[in-house]
Amino acid sequence: MPRRLLLLVPLAVSLGLLGPGDAAACGPATREAVVRRAATLMPSGLSRQLKKHIDELVAGALEGVDPAAPVAALDPGDADARLAAALDEAKALLDGRAPFAAVARALGKAARAATDLSYALHDGPPDPRAAGVAPDFCRYVDRKLPKIVFTFPGYADENLAEGDVAGFARRVARDARRDYAAVLASYFPPGRARTAADFDERSVAFGAASLESSLALTSVARSWLFAWHRAGGDLYGTPFLNYDPEGAAASPDGTTPPQEKRP
């Protein structure tokens, strides 16, 4: 696989991705919001088809998620395998020219797995306290979503450039786990225990919520583009990507970011 097509132009762009009405971090509503916004970061041909088949895409992203217990119902321990399987399924469907509704469903399942990997309290080190505070933290992120600024650092990924989906999944989980101890410490400081009602926009918990939500969006977008490219999909019209029809980054060294913009 040509590295030049997957080591894509690195950048850091602030995205106004979540507006009024989007809700429930790590729950069904936010999962839907993430896949809807991730679709806008795809090449024009893929983005058009994903929007056309948005119901199937969302259904895949919510498959197996219990709206009444969005955290307890998850099994992130197998998320790396689920991600790899869903991306393989999407490629096989694209290669076989299957109805795009089936492709969208498979990409939705990949998004569910990528999102599971992106939240620290889903897949952090074992700590009996985590299960008790994870739902409260999700409700906190839900409340704060209008104030969270999502960032998208670009499509470049060393693991995916090598076709190493397992390595990609491990790194996403590792990036999420950096917030694990900080979130727990926010709930269990010396003295009385806290709830999310004690956190404001200056808190460590708010910073973790912002980082993890951005990680979920980035992980979904990168994994989708990986599957699309593996199946020979055209990268034309990919937002924030300098691309020419010959298949190379428009900048000679592949490092010059395009001008910042909002979708």
Summary of the structure (lengths in Angstrom):
residues: 263
radius of gyration: 18.0
end to end distance: 29.0
largest distance: 61.9
contacts: 872
relative contact order: 0.21
helix: 58%
strand: 5%
